[in-house]
Amino acid sequence: MLRGLFLSLSRNRTLRQFMETSRYAAGLTSRFIAGNTLEAGMAVCRQLSGRGILTALDHLGENVATEAEAAAASGEIVQALQAIERAGTQATVAIKLTQFGLDLGDEVCRRNLRPVFAQARQMGTRVEIDMESTAYTERTLAIVKQMHAEFGCVRAVLQAYLYRTETDVAELNRLGVPIRLCKGAYQEPADLAFPAKADVDTNFVKLMETLLREGTQPAIASHDERILVRALAYARELKLDPERYEFQMLYGIRRQWQQRLVEEGQRVRLYVPYGKAWYPYFMRRLAERPANVVFLATNLLEN
Ligand SMILES: Cc1cc2nc3c(=O)[nH]c(=O)nc-3n(C[C@H](O)[C@H](O)[C@H](O)COP(=O)(O)OP(=O)(O)OC[C@H]3O[C@@H](n4cnc5c(N)ncnc54)[C@H](O)[C@@H]3O)c2cc1C
């Protein structure tokens, strides 16, 4: 019930405006968000790099309303890529297509994506296209396939809570598109997504095993201990070289596991968000674990 409440609040524009301009914002968000600026995001990437952790830098933003905002988002990500190149860190960038103007049309979105992909390809890194709600799944995958054909340096994201994902995994594996597998963070109807968490978890394990066997550089994106243990055991069973897959986690979550995996010689990449448009991302993190509210409230009072 609380999950649903946080997810519906995450779409409330008035609350978003209020929260993102609040003077308490930084105190509230610092556990999950690197800071407001690219410099803050890069500082976290450099620090993680020193601990042997790879990163996916995410300039926060989604559902922009004008072409000017979409073009500005594209420019920001090109700058982020240039900062990554200057720092010499092994980082990808993670983006959302609604940040690039998907609500304004596929062509607007593709136009804004091309400079980002051109920059990433020239640097030998990758653009990870996050998956948003099912309102966008089909169009997102069409654009992923097109960027894969034009530039090659894309990673798709698929969500284990959707019934369709098994088919999408097979199709993207056939095309050689790298996939980040996650459980899924949006509110979806029962005719599109498994309503019970136990079924989502079972489907995740099944798809993860397919990806480890047949995928191209798959990323296992989860903080679920049972999933991490199973992934390690299955990769060992298959005698997979750890260079052929990676674990991904979100900044601020399960720090001990991040370190443990690195010490075991596994590739670990942290998703590092930065920027002022933090509210929807932050509310999805509360929805995943409502107990975070208690933790954040204590932090705020202490500060
Ligand atoms: C790198 C990365 C990228 C992602 N990209 C996308 C995307 O593009 N699209 C999308 O829909 N979703 C995305 N997600 C979110 C994902 O779909 C899940 O909502 C989220 O990861 C929680 O699922 P879980 O696998 O960690 O398992 P869960 O079963 O939800 O959690 C397992 C355990 O992990 C810890 N944990 C999980 N979430 C939190 C939290 N917020 N705060 C504190 N502890 C927590 C808790 O200890 C919990 O018991 C991404 C997740 C990761 C790690």
The ligand as a Gaussian input file, in Angstrom:
#p B3LYP/6-31G(d) Opt

LIG

0 1
 C       21.605000       0.010000     -11.346000
 C       20.117000       0.025000     -11.309000
 C       19.426000       0.597000     -12.365000
 C       18.033000       0.577000     -12.384000
 N       17.361000       1.073000     -13.472000
 C       16.020000       0.958000     -13.521000
 C       15.302000       1.303000     -14.707000
 O       15.859000       1.742000     -15.715000
 N       13.956000       1.149000     -14.705000
 C       13.276000       0.663000     -13.611000
 O       12.045000       0.515000     -13.673000
 N       13.932000       0.353000     -12.466000
 C       15.270000       0.485000     -12.399000
 N       15.932000       0.126000     -11.242000
 C       15.179000      -0.117000      -9.995000
 C       14.722000      -1.556000      -9.867000
 O       13.746000      -1.819000     -10.843000
 C       14.145000      -1.849000      -8.461000
 O       13.052000      -1.034000      -8.218000
 C       15.144000      -1.676000      -7.331000
 O       16.431000      -2.028000      -7.701000
 C       14.742000      -2.545000      -6.130000
 O       14.791000      -3.891000      -6.484000
 P       15.908000      -4.929000      -5.939000
 O       16.266000      -5.800000      -7.078000
 O       17.003000      -4.199000      -5.321000
 O       15.127000      -5.882000      -4.941000
 P       14.181000      -5.659000      -3.708000
 O       13.610000      -7.005000      -3.436000
 O       13.255000      -4.519000      -3.916000
 O       15.178000      -5.251000      -2.561000
 C       16.099000      -6.183000      -1.991000
 C       16.796000      -5.512000      -0.841000
 O       17.620000      -4.442000      -1.315000
 C       17.551000      -3.323000      -0.449000
 N       16.905000      -2.197000      -1.159000
 C       16.234000      -2.241000      -2.327000
 N       15.807000      -1.021000      -2.686000
 C       16.191000      -0.185000      -1.694000
 C       16.045000       1.205000      -1.471000
 N       15.417000       2.004000      -2.325000
 N       16.582000       1.727000      -0.335000
 C       17.244000       0.945000       0.549000
 N       17.418000      -0.382000       0.380000
 C       16.901000      -0.944000      -0.715000
 C       16.717000      -3.751000       0.740000
 O       17.582000      -4.267000       1.712000
 C       15.847000      -4.835000       0.160000
 O       15.406000      -5.750000       1.123000
 C       17.321000       0.058000     -11.247000
 C       18.016000      -0.536000     -10.203000
 C       19.387000      -0.584000     -10.231000
 C       20.101000      -1.267000      -9.116000

